[in-house]
Amino acid sequence: MVQTSARLLKVLSLLQSRRFWAGGALASELGVTERSVRRDVERLRTLGYPVHATAGVGGGYQLGAGKELPPLPLEDDEAVAVAVGLRAAAAGPVTGLEDAAVRALGKLEQVLPKRLRRRVNALQAVSVRLGDAGPTVDAEALAVIANACRDGESLRFDYAGREGAVSARCVEPYRLVHTRSRWYLLAYDLEREGWRTFRVDRIGPGPRTGRAFKPRPLPSEDVAAYVSQAVSTEVYRFRARVTVHASARTVSERLSGVAARVEEREGERCLVHTGADSLEALAFHLGFMGFDFEVHEPPELIEHLRRMSERLARAARGTPG
């Protein structure tokens, strides 16, 4: 009986590790006959595990989702990962998950073997949180946004801008990105007709889903890098949008190490989004590229470049201002 129970746990673990198991492959992995596998599957079903079976050539077994959450066996490294994740969630940036994370952590640590509990405690003991955790986001709102991304449904919400002004937005949500201590939503803004990155903690309460949409090609294959570049300019006082007369690849190489997002345009041109804390720094980085460029915004930068060009022209003529 003990051997049979141990094999049941092994069958369950294998079914959870792969989406589909052929009957012969599962029997070979367990070292039993396919008839034994069928009996084990029936026992799992009586315990509440929804195991689906398909007959014939290419048939096998697949663990489905049931009405209730059944017991979940974990490997050693998986148990440690879950415990560490729950401890982080108990003090993390997502509000509404703290109590649930503490309860789940208590249940898990109660059954953790001593050797695994020591690994978790050791990691916790030597880990130090650096600085403030940053703004928090509502767990329910985060779930609504995540489901909208997964199901391809539009979203409506109120959004507070950097200066605090609130505007109504209607977007097609695509990806959630967690960077450092903040959550960001990559979405296509339908009214502004362009890709936007929204800080989730600035999204107002109760985001609402709408009709389904046909997915657009993403603005970049590397979404994380795209969002990282987009939000890297938000922290600066001045943010610029500039057309540069050179290819995106060449400009990206010149701007390596500078907070900037480069978009390809036709005719050996590209659109550069960048930022700095001073107009002098912005002018320096743009001039240092060595290419002709046109500044679209901000107007302060355009005026600063005009004054700088006059000053440089006087210097070139040798005439003081």
PEKA-V254153 format. One record per run of one state. SS is the DSSP state (@ for helix, = for strand, . for the rest). FROM is the first residue (numbers start at 0). TO is the last residue. If there is no record, write none. Layout:
SS&FROM&TO ; SS&FROM&TO
This chain:
.&0&0 ; @&1&16 ; .&17&19 ; =&20&21 ; @&22&29 ; .&30&32 ; @&33&45 ; .&46&49 ; =&50&53 ; .&54&58 ; =&59&62 ; .&63&74 ; @&75&89 ; .&90&92 ; =&93&94 ; .&95&96 ; @&97&110 ; .&111&112 ; @&113&125 ; .&126&135 ; =&136&137 ; @&138&150 ; .&151&151 ; =&152&159 ; .&160&164 ; =&165&178 ; .&179&180 ; =&181&188 ; .&189&192 ; =&193&198 ; @&199&201 ; =&202&202 ; .&203&206 ; =&207&211 ; .&212&221 ; @&222&231 ; .&232&236 ; =&237&243 ; .&244&246 ; @&247&253 ; .&254&258 ; =&259&264 ; .&265&267 ; =&268&275 ; .&276&277 ; @&278&287 ; .&288&291 ; =&292&296 ; .&297&297 ; @&298&316 ; .&317&320
